[in-house]
Amino acid sequence: MPSALPLRSAEIIAVGSELLGTVRLDTNSLYLTEQLACLGIEIRTKHIVGDHRETLARVFENARDRADLIVFTGGLGPTDDDLTREVVAGVLGRTLDIDEAIVERIRARFARRGMAMPDVNRRQAQVPRGATVLENPNGTAPGLLLEDEQRLVVLLPGPPRELIPMFAALCERVLAARAGAERLYTASLFVTGRSESDVEQRVQPIYSTWRDAEPRIETTILAVMGQIELHLSTRGADPASARARIDAARDELARVLGDDVYSTDGRSMPEIVGERLRVRGYAIAAAESCTGGLLLSRMTDVPGSSDYVYGGVVAYENEAKVAWLDVPEALIAQHGAVSEPVAVAMAEGIRAKTGAQVAVAITGIAGPGGGTVEKPVGTVAYAVLVPDQPAYVRTHVFLGGRDMVKFQSTQAVLDRVRRLLR
């Protein structure tokens, strides 16, 4: 390709009316953003556009005024509502030509499956004049790369199994060379046990000084379910100095937040807890009521968790707590199923049944019904037992709907295991 200005900014345009509904999600944009960030190319805007010719053309025209790189996903199929090729060609003033080599590749693909290629698939061989064809070994729709003055325009198929290898090859062959010397370097801190405003109050005096420094370090604070996330980023042409700078900034914030930072390397809470269990040679067992097995589900999402997950019991009804965990009926009658004494008894019961060194229990009211004035929806009692320490038991009232209450309950328990095994 002829020399051109470095690619610094990009916009993503996901095409398809199905992405505007409630069933299909645009997950491709997450992958593209991650890959472009590695090259130091910043995503400025993401769009989702339905199968509407005029709207798609208008979005593309506006993106041309702002971005060095424009990436389309979807709309390259063989049907009349697959408009991406036609719209891009129209906006750029390019004619569409049939590439017979593409037709033959599509025909051969159908033949390998014992099928004849429908004539409608010839649409997928339309190539805007001057475009470079990006081969698609996993599907019928090739990708396309076009030069548009100093910018690049990329058209990719929508299915991830087709898009991902195609874009990875494009990054390696073309985009890396056009991205310039600077790259984006990032670091993250995951925090639990503090509110977003509390975290902001503690770290804002530090990160505010980075805004006027060169090179700058950008800081983003996100409140997500069960934790607060701090994301740092900086640009640099020298990998060693940029990495050292961003790591030092991360460590400075971590010192201020202390043990409430549970991860600085991107690992999830179950991964962190699992590592602490593995190092000590401990197994964990869980007695769950309102969370319905979610805690152990999260733990076993981690590969290799059989090293430290023993098992557990979902004792939803009071009768199950009595029969399977040996919780005294009198204890439930006196304190109620959602209470700290019952949580401790559940944890003791699962520890006695399994012999696991670490035992946890959760009992609560996930909602939307079942709450009372004394114990509103979101009330959760949990207990954690670890060797050589007294039982840890607490009651929280978590906010949000049923799913949020369940997740926050498991996050609180796992975080307590983490802290007790520090």
ZAMARGU-4260 file (C-alpha; in steps of 0.2 Angstrom, whole numbers, plus 5000, padded with zeros to 4 digits):
<rodrens>
0) 5000/5000/5000 | 5006/5018/4997 | 5012/5028/5012 | 4998/5036/5022 | 4995/5044/5038
5) 4995/5033/5054 | 4979/5026/5059 | 4974/5033/5076 | 4955/5033/5077 | 4942/5020/5072
10) 4923/5018/5071 | 4914/5002/5070 | 4897/5000/5061 | 4888/4984/5065 | 4875/4981/5052
15) 4859/4970/5054 | 4841/4974/5060 | 4842/4958/5071 | 4855/4967/5082 | 4842/4980/5086
20) 4831/4967/5094 | 4832/4958/5110 | 4839/4941/5105 | 4855/4945/5096 | 4870/4955/5103
25) 4884/4964/5094 | 4899/4954/5102 | 4910/4957/5087 | 4913/4975/5093 | 4921/4969/5109
30) 4934/4959/5099 | 4937/4972/5087 | 4940/4985/5101 | 4952/4974/5110 | 4962/4970/5094
35) 4963/4988/5089 | 4968/4994/5106 | 4983/4983/5105 | 4988/4993/5090 | 4985/5009/5098
40) 4970/5013/5088 | 4956/5021/5098 | 4938/5017/5095 | 4929/5034/5095 | 4911/5028/5091
45) 4901/5011/5089 | 4885/5011/5079 | 4872/4998/5076 | 4862/5001/5060 | 4847/4991/5054
50) 4845/4985/5036 | 4840/5002/5030 | 4850/5009/5015 | 4848/5028/5018 | 4852/5026/5037
55) 4867/5016/5034 | 4874/5028/5020 | 4872/5043/5032 | 4881/5034/5046 | 4895/5030/5035
60) 4896/5047/5028 | 4897/5054/5045 | 4911/5042/5050 | 4921/5047/5036 | 4923/5064/5043
65) 4930/5058/5060 | 4939/5042/5058 | 4955/5035/5050 | 4948/5018/5050 | 4930/5012/5048
70) 4926/4994/5051 | 4909/4987/5045 | 4903/4970/5052 | 4888/4961/5044 | 4877/4964/5029
75) 4888/4954/5017 | 4876/4939/5014 | 4867/4934/4998 | 4850/4942/5001 | 4842/4958/4997
80) 4843/4965/5014 | 4862/4963/5014 | 4867/4981/5009 | 4884/4984/5016 | 4893/4982/4999
85) 4881/4992/4989 | 4880/5006/5002 | 4899/5008/5004 | 4902/5007/4985 | 4888/5020/4982
90) 4895/5032/4995 | 4913/5030/4988 | 4907/5032/4970 | 4914/5015/4966 | 4906/5002/4954
95) 4902/4985/4959 | 4910/4971/4948 | 4907/4952/4949 | 4924/4943/4954 | 4922/4926/4945
100) 4936/4919/4956 | 4925/4922/4971 | 4910/4914/4962 | 4920/4898/4959 | 4926/4897/4977
105) 4908/4899/4983 | 4903/4886/4970 | 4916/4874/4976 | 4911/4876/4994 | 4894/4871/4990
110) 4900/4856/4980 | 4910/4850/4995 | 4894/4848/5004 | 4885/4840/4989 | 4875/4855/4985
115) 4873/4866/4970 | 4876/4885/4973 | 4860/4895/4972 | 4862/4909/4959 | 4859/4922/4973
120) 4876/4919/4980 | 4884/4928/4966 | 4879/4944/4976 | 4893/4939/4988 | 4906/4940/4973
125) 4902/4959/4971 | 4918/4969/4974 | 4919/4988/4974 | 4932/4993/4961 | 4949/4995/4968
130) 4945/4985/4984 | 4956/4971/4990 | 4947/4954/4994 | 4950/4946/5011 | 4948/4928/5009
135) 4936/4919/5021 | 4940/4900/5023 | 4926/4898/5035 | 4911/4905/5025 | 4905/4911/5008
140) 4906/4930/5011 | 4924/4937/5008 | 4929/4953/5017 | 4934/4968/5008 | 4948/4982/5011
145) 4946/4999/5003 | 4957/5014/5003 | 4947/5030/5004 | 4959/5045/5003 | 4970/5044/5019
150) 4958/5032/5028 | 4954/5013/5027 | 4937/5005/5026 | 4935/4987/5030 | 4920/4976/5027
155) 4919/4960/5037 | 4906/4946/5038 | 4895/4945/5054 | 4898/4927/5060 | 4912/4928/5073
160) 4920/4912/5067 | 4922/4920/5050 | 4926/4938/5056 | 4940/4934/5070 | 4953/4925/5059
165) 4950/4937/5045 | 4953/4952/5056 | 4967/4944/5065 | 4976/4942/5048 | 4972/4960/5043
170) 4979/4967/5059 | 4995/4957/5056 | 4997/4961/5037 | 4991/4979/5035 | 4984/4988/5051
175) 5000/4985/5062 | 5010/4994/5048 | 4998/5008/5047 | 4996/5011/5066 | 5012/5020/5068
180) 5025/5017/5082 | 5013/5021/5097 | 5004/5007/5105 | 4991/5008/5119 | 4996/5000/5136
185) 4983/4996/5149 | 4981/4991/5167 | 4966/4987/5178 | 4961/4986/5196 | 4946/4976/5203
190) 4940/4982/5219 | 4926/4975/5231 | 4920/4980/5248 | 4919/4999/5243 | 4906/5010/5234
195) 4910/5019/5218 | 4910/5036/5227 | 4922/5030/5241 | 4934/5023/5228 | 4933/5040/5218
200) 4936/5050/5234 | 4952/5040/5238 | 4960/5039/5220 | 4954/5055/5212 | 4968/5066/5220
205) 4980/5054/5213 | 4974/5051/5195 | 4969/5070/5193 | 4988/5074/5193 | 4990/5062/5178
210) 4979/5072/5166 | 4992/5086/5164 | 5007/5075/5163 | 5015/5069/5147 | 5012/5056/5142
215) 4995/5056/5149 | 4987/5042/5159 | 4968/5041/5156 | 4958/5033/5171 | 4940/5026/5170
220) 4930/5021/5185 | 4916/5008/5182 | 4903/5002/5194 | 4898/4984/5189 | 4889/4971/5199
225) 4898/4966/5214 | 4914/4977/5211 | 4922/4993/5206 | 4934/4993/5191 | 4948/5005/5188
230) 4955/5005/5170 | 4971/5014/5166 | 4978/5017/5149 | 4993/5027/5141 | 5001/5028/5124
235) 5019/5026/5120 | 5032/5021/5107 | 5044/5013/5119 | 5036/4997/5126 | 5047/4996/5141
240) 5045/5014/5147 | 5026/5014/5144 | 5023/4997/5153 | 5033/5003/5168 | 5024/5020/5168
245) 5006/5011/5168 | 5011/4998/5180 | 5018/5011/5192 | 5002/5020/5191 | 4992/5005/5195
250) 5003/5000/5210 | 5000/5018/5217 | 4982/5016/5217 | 4983/4999/5224 | 4993/5005/5239
255) 4979/5018/5243 | 4965/5005/5241 | 4974/4991/5250 | 4966/4974/5252 | 4950/4980/5244
260) 4959/4977/5228 | 4957/4959/5224 | 4965/4958/5206 | 4977/4969/5197 | 4980/4956/5183
265) 4963/4954/5176 | 4959/4938/5185 | 4941/4936/5191 | 4936/4933/5210 | 4934/4914/5207
270) 4951/4913/5200 | 4959/4923/5214 | 4950/4912/5227 | 4954/4896/5218 | 4973/4901/5218
275) 4973/4904/5237 | 4964/4887/5240 | 4976/4878/5228 | 4992/4886/5237 | 4986/4880/5254
280) 4980/4863/5248 | 4962/4867/5254 | 4945/4861/5247 | 4930/4871/5247 | 4912/4865/5250
285) 4896/4876/5249 | 4879/4875/5257 | 4868/4887/5246 | 4850/4892/5248 | 4844/4908/5239
290) 4859/4907/5227 | 4854/4890/5220 | 4871/4884/5217 | 4878/4900/5209 | 4893/4901/5220
295) 4899/4883/5215 | 4894/4887/5197 | 4906/4902/5197 | 4920/4892/5205 | 4919/4878/5193
300) 4919/4890/5178 | 4937/4891/5181 | 4948/4877/5172 | 4956/4866/5185 | 4944/4870/5199
305) 4943/4851/5202 | 4959/4854/5212 | 4950/4863/5226 | 4931/4862/5224 | 4924/4847/5234
310) 4905/4850/5231 | 4890/4856/5239 | 4872/4856/5243 | 4857/4867/5237 | 4846/4866/5252
315) 4832/4878/5247 | 4818/4872/5258 | 4819/4872/5277 | 4817/4853/5277 | 4832/4851/5266
320) 4842/4861/5278 | 4837/4850/5292 | 4839/4833/5282 | 4855/4837/5272 | 4864/4849/5283
325) 4858/4844/5301 | 4852/4861/5304 | 4842/4860/5320 | 4823/4863/5317 | 4823/4873/5334
330) 4836/4885/5327 | 4826/4889/5311 | 4810/4891/5322 | 4819/4903/5334 | 4829/4914/5321
335) 4821/4910/5304 | 4829/4902/5289 | 4837/4919/5284 | 4848/4922/5300 | 4866/4921/5305
340) 4864/4906/5317 | 4856/4896/5303 | 4870/4902/5291 | 4883/4896/5303 | 4874/4879/5306
345) 4873/4876/5287 | 4892/4880/5285 | 4896/4868/5299 | 4884/4855/5292 | 4892/4855/5275
350) 4910/4855/5283 | 4905/4839/5293 | 4897/4830/5278 | 4912/4834/5266 | 4927/4836/5277
355) 4932/4851/5267 | 4944/4863/5275 | 4934/4879/5269 | 4915/4879/5271 | 4903/4892/5266
360) 4884/4895/5267 | 4872/4907/5260 | 4854/4909/5265 | 4843/4924/5260 | 4828/4932/5251
365) 4832/4935/5233 | 4815/4942/5229 | 4804/4949/5221 | 4793/4942/5235 | 4796/4935/5252
370) 4802/4950/5261 | 4796/4957/5277 | 4798/4974/5287 | 4811/4965/5298 | 4819/4956/5283
375) 4816/4965/5267 | 4820/4958/5250 | 4839/4957/5247 | 4842/4952/5265 | 4856/4938/5265
380) 4865/4930/5279 | 4881/4921/5275 | 4895/4911/5285 | 4913/4907/5280 | 4923/4894/5290
385) 4942/4892/5287 | 4955/4883/5297 | 4961/4890/5314 | 4949/4905/5313 | 4932/4909/5321
390) 4917/4908/5310 | 4914/4923/5300 | 4896/4927/5298 | 4887/4943/5292 | 4870/4949/5286
395) 4869/4961/5271 | 4854/4969/5262 | 4858/4969/5244 | 4850/4980/5231 | 4843/4976/5214
400) 4833/4962/5207 | 4834/4943/5210 | 4849/4940/5199 | 4859/4955/5207 | 4855/4949/5224
405) 4861/4931/5220 | 4877/4937/5212 | 4881/4950/5225 | 4879/4937/5238 | 4891/4925/5230
410) 4904/4939/5227 | 4903/4944/5246 | 4906/4926/5251 | 4920/4923/5239 | 4928/4940/5244
415) 4928/4935/5262 | 4936/4918/5258 | 4949/4928/5249 | 4952/4939/5264 | 4953/4925/5277
420) 4965/4916/5266 | 4976/4931/5263
</rodrens>
